[in-house]
Amino acid sequence: MNKFWVILSHTYLSKLKAKPFIISTIISLLFVVALANIQSIIDLFTDDEVDQIAVIDETNTLFVPLTTNVEAASNDLELVEFDGTVEEGKDAVINEEYNALLVITLNDKQLPEASYYANNISDTGDQILLEQQVQQLKVALATRYSGIDEKALMEINEPVTFQATALDETAKTEEELNQARGIVYVMLFVLYITVMSYGQLIMTDVANEKSSRVMELLVSSAPAVTHMFAKILGIALLGLTQVGSIIILGIILIKSKQDEYMGGIFEYLGFQDISPAVYVYAIIFFLLGYLVYATIAAMLGSLVSRVEDTGQMMLPLIFLIMIAFFIAMFGLEAPDSTIVKVTSFIPFFSPMIMFMRVGMLDIPTWEVMVSIGIIVLSILLFAYIGAKVYKGGVLLYGRSSSLKDFKKALALSKKDS
C-alpha cells in the first residue's frame, strides 16, 4: 500500500509543478475573473457617443413621429433634420459629420419609403432600428387610409396569452426549467472539457513513461494494477485541485459582488435558485464519469509505446464523450424523450445524461440510484479488464495504434502472472 501512495503522490506533485498545469490554471482563473467583471469590461470598450443620423424628410410630416419612436426605442441614436440636398447629405456622411443619412419619401400609394446611406453598412444596428421605426409609421398610415380602427388592429396583433401549467405537482414550472437548463448547460460543458482533458493526460502520461523505459522500473518495483490506479487517482486529485480552485475563486467573486449579480444573466442561468441537490449530483456524476473514462484511457495508454500514437487511440473515447454531450444537449430541449431515458442508463453516457435529467426533471430516486449502480459496476468491470490489459500492455513495445493489441496485452499479462 505504501507503493500505491508513493506513486500517487509522485504523479500528483509532478503534474502540479509542471508548467502546462500552472499556465492552464492561471489562464482559467483569469477567465473566471474576467467573466465576473464582464459588464465592466464591456463598458470599458463600449463607445458612449450617440450616433447622429441626418434625416431628409421629403414628406414634411414624418420626421417628428419618427424621432419620437426612435427616442423611445434607443438612447444611443439621435435624429437630426437635414435641410440640404441628398448629395450634400451624402458628402456630410463621407466627411463624418454624421454617422448616416436617412431619406424618407412617399410612394404612389402615399406610404413611406426610406433610403439609408452610410460609409459602412456592416454595422446593421442603427439600420435595423430605423427600418423597424419606418415600418411602424407605414403600418399606422396604411391603417388610417384604409379606415381600420388602430386600437382594434393593435388588439388583433397583440400576442395571444398562452400559459403552460403542469398538472403533476412535482413537475417544474417553465421558469424553473429555464433556470435548470442554464446551470445544467454550464456544468455539462465543465464535465465534457475536464473528462476529455484529464483522460488525455492519463493516456499521454502512461505512453510517455513507456517511451522513456521508465515503465519497466516502475512495474518491477510495484504491481501494474497498483501503478494504474495510483496514476488514475493522482491525476483525479490534480483535476479536483484545478477545478476546485476555479470554483472557490468563483464563489469568492460571487459573494463579493452579490448585489451586482442579482438578476441578469446570473439569474437567467439559474445560479440563484438552483437546488443544492443538483450540485451534489454534479460532483457525484463528475467523479463517476472521470473514473469510467480514466480507467479506459489508462488501459489504452498502456497499449502505445509512443506519445504520437495516443491521438489515434484516444479517438474512441473522444467519440463516446462527444455522443454523450450531443445527446445531453438534445435532452435540454426534450428531457423526456426515449433516447434520453435509454442512454441515461448506458455507463458511457449516463454521467452526462442522467445528470442532465436530474437537473431538468423530478425523476424517481430509484432511477438515479440504478444509473449510479450501473456506472459503479461498469467501473469495476473496466478496472478488472483494464488491470489485465495494463499489466501486459506496459510490457508491449513497438509501434502500436490498434485495438487489436488487446490480445497481445492479455497474453503478456497471463505469462507475467
C-alpha positions in Angstrom: 0.0 0.0 0.0 3.0 2.3 0.6 4.0 1.9 -3.0 0.5 3.0 -4.1 0.7 6.2 -2.1 4.3 6.9 -3.3 3.2 6.6 -7.0 0.0 8.6 -6.3 1.8 11.4 -4.6 4.6 11.4 -7.3 2.0 11.6 -10.1 0.1 14.4 -8.4 3.1 16.5 -7.3 5.0 16.2 -10.6 2.0 17.3 -12.6 1.1 20.0 -10.1 4.5 21.6 -10.5 4.5 21.2 -14.3 4.4 24.5 -16.3 1.5 23.4 -18.5 -0.7 22.8 -15.5 0.3 26.1 -13.8 -0.2 28.1 -17.0 -3.6 26.5 -17.8 -4.7 27.1 -14.2 -3.7 30.7 -14.3 -5.5 31.2 -17.6 -8.6 29.6 -16.2 -8.6 31.7 -13.1 -8.1 34.9 -15.2 -11.0 33.8 -17.3 -13.2 33.5 -14.2 -12.1 36.9 -13.0 -12.9 38.3 -16.5 -16.3 36.6 -16.5 -17.1 38.0 -13.1 -16.3 41.5 -14.4 -17.7 41.1 -17.9 -20.1 44.1 -17.5 -17.2 46.4 -16.5 -15.1 45.1 -19.4 -18.0 45.6 -21.9 -18.5 49.2 -20.6 -14.8 49.8 -21.0 -14.8 49.1 -24.7 -18.3 50.5 -25.3 -18.4 53.8 -27.2 -20.7 56.1 -25.2 -21.1 58.5 -28.1 -24.6 58.9 -29.5 -24.8 58.2 -33.3 -26.2 61.1 -35.2 -28.3 60.3 -38.2 -29.1 63.1 -40.7 -32.7 62.8 -41.9 -34.2 64.4 -45.1 -37.9 64.2 -44.8 -39.4 64.9 -48.2 -42.9 64.2 -46.8 -42.6 67.1 -44.3 -44.8 65.1 -41.9 -42.9 62.0 -40.7 -39.7 63.4 -39.0 -41.4 64.3 -35.7 -43.2 61.0 -35.2 -40.1 59.1 -36.3 -38.0 61.0 -33.8 -40.4 60.2 -31.0 -40.4 56.5 -31.8 -36.6 56.3 -32.1 -36.1 58.1 -28.8 -38.5 55.7 -27.1 -36.6 52.7 -28.6 -33.0 53.7 -28.1 -30.8 56.2 -26.2 -27.8 55.7 -28.5 -29.4 57.3 -31.6 -30.1 60.9 -32.4 -32.0 62.1 -35.5 -31.1 65.5 -36.9 -33.2 67.1 -39.6 -31.1 68.0 -42.6 -32.0 70.9 -44.8 -29.7 70.3 -47.7 -30.0 68.1 -50.7 -29.4 64.3 -50.8 -25.9 64.8 -52.3 -25.0 67.3 -49.7 -26.2 64.8 -47.0 -24.0 62.1 -48.6 -21.0 64.4 -48.5 -21.7 65.2 -44.9 -21.7 61.4 -44.1 -18.4 60.9 -46.1 -16.8 63.8 -44.1 -18.0 62.0 -40.9 -20.2 64.9 -39.8 -23.0 62.3 -39.4 -23.0 58.6 -39.0 -25.5 58.0 -41.7 -28.2 59.7 -43.9 -31.8 58.6 -44.0 -34.0 59.9 -46.8 -37.8 59.5 -46.4 -40.2 59.7 -49.3 -43.7 58.6 -50.2 -44.6 56.0 -52.9 -47.5 56.0 -55.3 -49.8 54.8 -52.5 -48.7 57.7 -50.3 -46.9 55.2 -47.9 -43.4 55.9 -46.6 -40.2 54.5 -48.2 -36.7 55.1 -47.0 -33.1 55.1 -48.3 -30.2 54.7 -45.9 -26.7 55.9 -46.7 -23.6 55.2 -44.5 -19.8 54.8 -45.1 -20.0 51.2 -43.8 -23.2 49.2 -43.7 -21.6 46.2 -41.9 -22.8 47.6 -38.6 -26.5 47.0 -39.0 -27.7 48.0 -35.5 -28.8 51.6 -36.5 -30.1 50.4 -39.9 -32.4 47.7 -38.4 -33.7 50.1 -35.8 -34.6 52.8 -38.3 -36.1 50.2 -40.6 -38.4 49.0 -37.8 -39.5 52.5 -36.9 -40.2 53.5 -40.5 -42.2 50.2 -40.8 -44.3 51.2 -37.8 -45.1 54.6 -39.4 -46.1 52.8 -42.6 -48.5 50.5 -40.8 -50.0 53.4 -38.9 -50.6 55.4 -42.2 -51.9 52.3 -44.1 -54.3 51.6 -41.2 -55.5 55.2 -41.3 -56.0 55.3 -45.0 -58.0 52.0 -45.0 -60.3 53.3 -42.3 -59.4 50.5 -39.8 -59.5 51.4 -36.2 -55.9 51.5 -34.9 -56.9 50.2 -31.4 -58.7 47.3 -32.9 -55.8 46.5 -35.1 -53.4 46.6 -32.1 -55.6 44.2 -30.2 -55.7 41.8 -33.2 -51.8 41.8 -33.5 -51.3 41.6 -29.8 -49.6 38.2 -28.9 -52.1 35.6 -27.5 -51.9 34.7 -23.8 -50.7 31.1 -23.7 -49.8 29.7 -20.3 -48.5 26.2 -19.8 -49.3 24.6 -16.5 -48.2 21.1 -15.4 -50.9 19.1 -13.6 -48.2 17.0 -11.8 -47.5 18.9 -8.6 -43.9 17.6 -8.6 -43.2 18.9 -12.2 -41.2 22.0 -12.6 -42.6 25.2 -14.0 -41.4 26.8 -17.2 -39.3 29.3 -15.2 -37.7 26.6 -13.2 -36.9 24.6 -16.3 -35.2 27.7 -17.9 -33.1 28.1 -14.8 -32.2 24.4 -14.6 -31.4 24.5 -18.3 -28.8 27.2 -17.8 -27.0 25.6 -14.9 -27.1 22.2 -16.5 -25.7 23.6 -19.7 -22.8 25.2 -17.9 -22.0 22.0 -15.9 -22.2 19.8 -18.9 -19.5 21.9 -20.6 -17.3 21.6 -17.5 -17.8 17.9 -17.3 -17.1 17.5 -21.0 -13.9 19.5 -21.0 -12.4 18.1 -17.8 -13.1 14.5 -18.5 -11.7 14.8 -22.0 -8.6 16.8 -20.8 -7.6 14.6 -17.9 -8.4 11.4 -19.8 -6.0 12.5 -22.5 -3.5 13.5 -19.8 -3.5 9.9 -18.3 -3.0 8.3 -21.7 -0.1 10.5 -22.7 1.5 10.2 -19.3 1.5 6.4 -19.5 2.7 6.5 -23.1 5.5 8.9 -22.2 6.8 6.7 -19.4 6.8 3.7 -21.7 8.7 5.6 -24.4 11.4 6.6 -21.9 11.6 3.0 -20.5 10.7 4.3 -17.0 7.7 2.0 -17.0 9.9 -1.1 -16.7 11.4 0.2 -13.5 8.0 1.2 -12.1 6.4 -2.2 -12.9 9.4 -4.0 -11.4 9.0 -2.0 -8.1 5.2 -2.2 -7.9 2.4 -4.2 -9.4 1.0 -2.8 -12.7 -2.5 -2.7 -11.2 -1.3 -0.6 -8.3 0.5 1.7 -10.7 -2.6 2.1 -12.9 -5.0 3.1 -10.1 -2.4 5.3 -8.3 -1.9 7.2 -11.6 -5.7 7.5 -12.2 -6.4 8.8 -8.7 -3.3 11.1 -8.7 -4.5 12.8 -11.9 -8.0 12.9 -10.5 -6.7 14.8 -7.5 -4.9 17.1 -9.9 -8.2 17.8 -11.7 -10.0 18.4 -8.5 -7.3 20.8 -7.5 -7.7 22.8 -10.6 -11.5 22.7 -10.8 -11.7 23.3 -7.0 -9.5 26.4 -7.2 -11.7 27.8 -10.0 -14.9 27.1 -8.0 -13.5 28.7 -4.9 -12.5 31.8 -6.7 -15.9 31.9 -8.4 -17.6 31.7 -5.0 -15.5 34.4 -3.6 -16.2 36.7 -6.6 -19.9 35.9 -6.4 -20.1 36.8 -2.7 -18.1 40.0 -3.2 -20.4 41.1 -6.0 -23.6 39.5 -5.0 -25.7 42.7 -5.4 -24.4 43.1 -9.0 -25.1 39.5 -9.9 -28.7 39.6 -8.8 -30.8 39.3 -11.9 -29.5 39.5 -15.5 -27.5 36.5 -16.9 -26.8 35.3 -13.4 -30.4 34.8 -12.7 -31.1 33.5 -16.2 -28.5 30.7 -15.8 -30.2 29.7 -12.6 -27.4 30.1 -10.1 -29.6 31.9 -7.6 -32.4 29.4 -7.1 -30.9 26.1 -8.1 -31.4 23.2 -5.7 -28.3 22.1 -3.7 -29.0 18.5 -4.7 -28.1 19.5 -8.3 -24.6 20.5 -7.1 -24.2 17.2 -5.2 -25.2 15.2 -8.2 -22.8 17.3 -10.3 -19.9 16.2 -8.1 -21.1 12.6 -8.0 -21.5 12.2 -11.8 -18.3 14.2 -12.4 -16.3 11.7 -10.4 -18.0 8.7 -11.8 -17.6 9.9 -15.3 -14.0 10.6 -14.7 -13.4 7.1 -13.4 -15.1 5.5 -16.3 -13.1 7.3 -18.9 -9.9 7.5 -16.9 -9.8 3.7 -16.5 -10.3 3.1 -20.2 -7.7 5.9 -21.0 -5.1 4.3 -18.8 -5.8 0.9 -20.4 -5.5 2.3 -23.9 -2.4 4.3 -23.0 -0.6 1.1 -21.9 -1.0 -0.2 -25.5 1.0 2.5 -27.1 4.8 3.0 -26.9 5.0 6.5 -28.3 3.2 9.7 -27.3 2.5 10.3 -31.0 0.2 7.3 -31.1 -2.0 8.4 -28.3 -4.1 10.6 -30.6 -5.4 7.7 -32.6 -6.1 5.5 -29.5 -7.9 8.4 -27.9 -10.4 8.7 -30.8 -12.9 6.1 -29.5 -13.1 7.9 -26.1 -13.5 11.3 -27.8 -16.4 9.9 -29.9 -18.1 8.4 -26.9 -17.8 11.7 -24.9 -19.0 13.7 -27.9 -22.0 11.4 -28.4 -22.9 11.8 -24.7 -22.5 15.5 -24.9 -24.7 15.9 -28.0 -27.4 13.7 -26.6 -27.3 15.8 -23.4 -27.6 19.0 -25.5 -30.6 17.5 -27.3 -32.0 16.5 -23.9 -32.0 20.0 -22.7 -35.0 20.7 -25.0 -36.5 17.2 -24.8 -35.5 15.6 -21.4 -38.4 13.2 -21.5 -37.6 11.7 -24.9 -37.0 7.9 -25.2 -33.4 8.2 -26.4 -32.5 10.4 -23.4 -34.1 8.0 -21.0 -32.4 4.9 -22.5 -28.9 6.4 -22.8 -29.1 7.7 -19.2 -28.5 4.1 -18.2 -25.6 3.4 -20.5 -22.4 3.8 -18.5 -20.5 5.7 -21.2 -23.3 8.3 -21.5 -25.1 8.3 -18.1 -22.6 10.6 -16.2 -23.8 13.5 -18.5 -27.3 12.4 -19.5 -28.5 11.3 -16.1 -27.2 14.4 -14.5 -29.0 16.4 -17.2 -32.2 14.6 -16.4 -31.7 15.2 -12.6 -31.3 18.9 -13.2 -34.2 19.2 -15.6 -36.8 16.9 -14.2 -38.0 15.5 -10.9 -37.2 11.9 -11.7 -37.7 9.0 -9.2 -34.7 8.4 -6.9 -34.6 4.8 -7.8 -33.7 5.7 -11.4 -30.8 7.8 -10.3 -29.6 5.0 -7.9 -29.9 2.4 -10.7 -27.9 4.6 -13.0 -25.2 5.2 -10.4 -25.1 1.5 -9.6 -24.6 0.6 -13.3 -21.8 3.1 -13.6 -20.1 1.7 -10.4 -20.4 -1.9 -11.7 -19.0 -0.7 -15.1 -16.1 1.0 -13.4 -15.3 -2.2 -11.5 -15.6 -4.2 -14.8 -13.4 -1.8 -16.7 -11.0 -1.8 -13.9 -10.7 -5.6 -13.9 -10.2 -5.7 -17.7 -8.1 -2.6 -17.7 -5.8 -4.1 -15.0 -5.3 -7.2 -17.1 -4.6 -5.2 -20.3 -2.5 -2.6 -18.4 -0.4 -5.4 -16.8 0.6 -6.8 -20.2 0.3 -3.5 -22.2 3.1 -1.8 -20.2 5.4 -4.5 -21.4 4.3 -4.2 -25.0 6.7 -2.2 -27.1 6.9 -1.3 -30.8 4.5 0.7 -33.0 1.0 0.2 -31.7 -2.1 2.1 -32.6 -4.7 -0.6 -33.0 -7.2 -2.1 -30.6 -6.1 -5.5 -31.9 -3.2 -5.2 -29.4 -5.6 -6.1 -26.6 -5.0 -9.8 -27.3 -1.2 -9.3 -27.1 -1.5 -7.4 -23.9 -3.8 -10.0 -22.3 -1.4 -12.8 -23.4 1.6 -11.0 -21.8 -0.5 -10.4 -18.7 -1.1 -14.2 -18.3 2.6 -15.0 -18.9 3.7 -12.5 -16.4 1.3 -13.9 -13.7 
